[in-house]
């Protein structure tokens, strides 16, 4: 059985290395974007914080999946 992380969280180590901030930092920023749709938040992260599309999308997908839990 594999303990390999799958889904959006699999991007987290790369996000932390690339942008020098813990994932919690990005999730806290996303939490402040209330009332916005997934792609609106992705675009905001890309434009305001210079995240790549894949990294922004993974963070938003993870944050929104936890919000619905």
C-alpha positions in Angstrom: 0.0 0.0 0.0 1.3 3.4 -1.0 1.4 6.5 1.3 1.9 8.8 -1.7 -0.1 12.0 -1.5 -2.6 12.4 -4.4 -4.8 15.1 -5.7 -4.2 18.9 -5.1 -2.1 18.3 -2.0 0.5 16.5 -4.1 1.5 20.0 -5.3 2.1 21.4 -1.8 5.8 20.6 -1.5 6.5 22.3 -4.9 4.4 25.3 -3.9 6.3 25.8 -0.7 9.7 25.5 -2.5 8.7 27.7 -5.4 7.1 30.6 -3.5 8.9 30.4 -0.1 5.7 30.4 1.9 3.9 27.6 3.8 0.7 26.3 2.2 -1.2 27.7 5.2 -0.3 31.2 4.0 -2.0 30.6 0.7 -5.0 28.8 2.2 -5.5 31.8 4.6 -5.5 34.2 1.7 -8.0 32.0 -0.2 -10.2 31.9 2.9 -10.5 35.7 2.6 -11.9 35.5 -1.0 -15.5 34.8 0.1 -18.2 34.7 -2.5 -15.9 34.2 -5.4 -15.9 31.2 -7.7 -13.0 28.8 -8.2 -11.6 30.3 -11.3 -12.0 33.8 -10.0 -9.8 32.9 -7.0 -7.3 31.1 -9.3 -7.1 34.3 -11.5 -6.6 36.4 -8.4 -3.7 34.3 -7.1 -2.1 34.4 -10.5 -2.5 38.1 -11.0 -1.9 39.4 -7.5 0.6 36.8 -6.2 2.3 35.5 -9.4 1.4 31.9 -8.8 1.4 29.5 -11.7 -1.9 28.2 -12.9 -1.4 24.6 -11.7 -0.3 25.7 -8.3 -3.1 28.2 -7.9 -5.7 25.7 -9.1 -4.4 23.0 -6.7 -4.6 25.4 -3.7 -8.1 26.6 -4.6 -9.4 23.1 -5.2 -8.0 21.9 -1.9 -9.4 24.9 0.0 -12.8 24.7 -1.5 -13.0 20.9 -1.0 -12.3 21.5 2.7 -14.9 24.3 2.9 -17.6 21.9 1.8 -16.6 19.2 4.3 
